[in-house]
């Protein structure tokens, strides 16, 4: 009976390890964690996020202006 208990214990350990692994690599869970971290970062200090958005807007508008006016 001791061998069966050992097998059951090892099986339970393996199940726990597989569940932990699945939590770490599941794309939806990874994305949810990343979004949560980004939201926490924004809530803590939105200034870098606003600056980055403004920078991206300048690059996009500059690219559009270059495409429109640069071909003359």
N, C-alpha and C positions, 0 to 999 in steps of 0.2 A: 504494500500500500504506500510506502514511503516513495517509491519510484514514481507512482502515479501523481502524488502530491508535487514532487519535483517537476514533473512534466507540466502539470497544471500551472505551477508558479512561473516556469520559464515561458509558457504560452502567454500568460497574462503580461509578463514583462515585455515580450515581443509585441503584443497588441498595443501596449502603452507607447512603446518606441515608435511603432508605425503611425499611431495617431499624432504623436508629436511631430514626426517628420511631415505628415500630411498637412498639419497646421502651418509649418514653415514654408512649404513649397506650393501650396494651393494658390493659383494665380489670383483668385478673387480675394482671398484673405490677405495676400501680399499687397494687393492694390488697396484694400480697405485700410491696412496699417499705414501705407504711404500717404493716403488721403488724410487719415487722422493726424499723422505727424505734421503734414502741411497746414492743416487747419489749426493745430495747436501753435505752430510757429507764427502763422498770420495773426491769431488772436493775441499772442504774446507781444508782437511788434510788427505792425503791418507796413512800416516804412520801407524795408527792403523789397517787399512784394510790389508795392506801388511804384518804386523806382524801377524795378525790373519790367513791369508792365509798360511804363512810360518809355523805357529804352527800346522794348520790342516794337511799340507803336511807332517810334521814330524810325527804326530800321525799315519797317513795312512801308510807311509813308514815303520814306526816302527812296526805297526800291520802286515804288509805283511812280513817283515823280521822275526818277531816272528813266524808267521805261517809257513814260509818256513824252517827256521833254528831251531826253537824251538822243533820240533818233532823228533829230532835225538836222 
